[in-house]
Amino acid sequence: MPQNNQIAVEFRNVTFSRNNRPLVSNLNFTIRQGEALVLLGRSGSGKTTTMKLINHLFIPTEGEVLFNGIPTTQWNEIKLRRKIGYVIQETGLFPHFTVERNIGLVPSLEGWKPKQIKTRVDELLHLVGLNPGQFAQRYPHELSGGQRQRVGVARALAADPPVLMMDEPFGALDPITRLELQQEFRRLQQELGKTVVFVTHDIQEAFVLASRIGLMYGGELVVLDTPAEFRRSPHPEALAFLECLRTLETFSKDNL
């Protein structure tokens, strides 16, 4: 996947606590521009908390998170979040907005002209595999789950943000649609060169999408490596996930 050595996001000694209980502790890592970093871990391991520290939904209790070299606490929150596309499991589409209006929302807030917005919406619908003539005027309830997720990705890309954050976006989909969207998203990420932070508890998904995998355990980042290196990690939590992967692969072969 296209990357360079420039740093998009940096965590420096970051701890985030609630009610004096740390949800994540002593996070120190960087995310390079153009890479797809997958945060992998069990429920409650700190994956989503880590992600929310990037766009200032959470503020570090200790340490700092830097976006483009500037601490998130020094950014105007709105400007920061408009530089970060955000996709969640249920897409968060506005039900009373058409597909076109949902995708064009951030560009319209940025002051784009209607013709520019229409062109961008059509371009993005083509990019995510939806025909604008068929889908632009539909409402979210008229779409399948997979189609809604595609619209969610298009909306996140609308104002061309340099960073995309994705919180288990394909988790609620059936396995076939999920695989299709994983492959489609991998193609898109390679084509567009976006920096992506992707949260999942699914190790198969991590291996499909990641240029690096960050394994969260008990609020700490315990492994951060390429998929190839991750397979050689001696950490007990990495071994547990890899055993799950082997079991799934064995089960698949035995049942073919």
N, C-alpha and C positions, 0 to 999 in steps of 0.2 A: 504494500500500500504506500502511496506517495507520502514521504515525510521529509522534513529537513531538521536541522539541529536547533532551530529557533524554538524558544520555549513559549508555549501559549498560556499555560497555567502552572503555578508553582505553589506547593504547600510547604511552609516553613514552621516546623515545631507546633503543628496545629492540634489543639485539643478543644473539643466542644462538649460542654456539660449541661445537664438539666437537673435541677434539684440536687446539686452537688454530686451528681453521678455522671461520669464521663461516657458519652455515647461513642465518641472516637477519641483516640489518644495518640499524641506524638506522631502525627502524620508528616512525613518528609519525603516528597517525591515531586517530579516534574512531568508534565504532559507536553510532548513536542507537537509543533504545528504539523498538521496533516496526518497524525497517527490516530488509530482507533484503539483507545484504551478501554478494555472491558473490566469493570469492577465485579468480581465474582464472590459469592459468599452465601451462607445460609441466611434465612430470615433473621433480622435483628443484629446482623454482624456489623452494620454501619455503612453499608453501600450507599443508600439513598441520602443519609446524613452527609456523607462526604460530598456527594454530588451537589446538594443544596448549599454547601459552603462556597461553591464556585460562583453561583449567581446571587449570592448575598441574601438568600432566603434565611440562612443561618449565619450568625456572626461568630467567629472563633472566640472561645473563652480565653484561650492562650494562643500565641503565635499569629501568623497571618497567611492569607491566601492572596497570591498575586495573579492578576489577569493582565496580560500584555505588559508585565513588569510593574504594574501599579497595584498596591493593596486594594482589595475589594471595598474596604471601608473608606477609601478616598474617591471611589467612583460615584457618580450620580447613579442611583439604583436603576432608574428607567433606562438610561443610556447603556448601562452594563447589560441589562437583560435583553435589550434589543440587539446586542451583539452575540446573543446566545439563543439558538433555536432550542425549544424544549418539547419533547414528545413523551407522553405518559401512556399507560396501558389502555385507558379508555379514551384516548386522544384529546378529551377536553373540548371538543368542537361545540360551538354555540348552536343549540338545536333549532333556533328560530332564524338562523342565517343560512343562506344557500352555501353550497360548496365554494362558489366563486367569492362570496363575501367573507367566508371563513378564511380562505387562503389570502385574500387581499387585505385583511385587517391591519396587520402591522405596516405594510407599505402605505396604507391610507393614513395611519397615524403619523407616519414619517413625512406626509405631505406629497406623496406621489400623485401625479395626474391620473384621472380615470383611464385614459387610453394606455398609459404605462402599466397600470395595475392589470388591466384586461390582458395585455400582451404577456405579462409575467405569469398570471394565473394559467393561461393557456399553455405556456412553456413548461410550467411545473407539472400540470396535469399530464402532459405528454411524457415528461421525465419519469413520473411514477407509474406510468402505464395505464392512465385513464383518459378516455377520449373527451376533450372539452365539450364537444357538441352533445355528448350523452350525459355528462356528469356536472357541468358547471352550474346548472340551475336546479339541481336536486338538493334536497335537505338531508341532513345526516341520517334521519330515521329511514330514508329510502335507500340506504346503502348497506351492503354486507359489512361484517366486522373487518374483513381484510381491506375492503374499499375505504372504510373510515380511517383505518391506520395509514393507508396511502395518502389520504387527504391530510391527516395529521402531520405526516412527514413533509408534504408539500407546504403546509402552512409554516412549519418550522424553518423551511428554506426560503420563505417568500422574500425577505429583505436581505438575502444573501449573507447571513451571519457567518463569521469565521469558525464558530464553535457550535456543535450540536450536542445536547444532553438528552439521553434517551433512558427512561426508567421503566424497564421491563415492558417495552412497547408491544411486543408480540405474544406476551404471556397468556392472554385470554383466547388466543386463536386456535383453531383446530390444527393438527400437526402438518397437514399438507400446505395449508395457507401460510402457516408459520415458516415452513422451510422456503416456500416461494418468496416470501417477503425478506427473509434473512439473505437469500441469494441476491435478490433485487437490491437490497440496501447495501450489500457489500460492493456490488457493481457501481452503485451511485457514489459511495464513499471514495472508491478508487478513481472514478471519473471526475468528481468535483474537488477532491483533495481536502475535504473538510476535516477539522479536528473533531473527533467524536469521543464522548465519554458515555459508555453504555453499561447500564446496571442489569445484571441477571443473576439468577441462582442456578442456571442451566449450563452445565459445563460443555455440552455439545454446542450450544449457541455461542459460548465463549470461543471455542476453537474455530467455528465458522467465521466469526467476525473480527477477532482481535489481531492487532499487530503486537500488543502486549496485554497480558492478563495481570490484574492486580487482585490478589486474594485477600479478602477481609475476614478477620476472625476476632471476635470479642472486641470490636472497635479498633483493631489495629490492622495495618497493612503488613501481612506476614510474608507475602511473596509478590514480587513484581518482575515479570520476565516474559520473554517471547513464548508462544505456545510450545515450541520445540524444547526450550529450557524448562518450562513449567513441567513437562512430562518427566524431567529428571530431578524435580525438587524433592528433598528428603523431608520437608515439613509434614507433620502428621495430618494437617487439614488438607493439604494438597494431595497427599496419598489417599485420603478418604474420597475426595472428589474424583481422582483418577480411577479408583476402584469402582465408583459408580459408572464412570464412562466405560470401563472394560466390561462391566456386567451388562450394560445396555448394548454394547457392540456384540458381545457373545450371544445375548438373547436374540438380537436381530438376525445373526447368522444362523442360529439353531432353528429359527422359525421361518426361514426363507424356503 
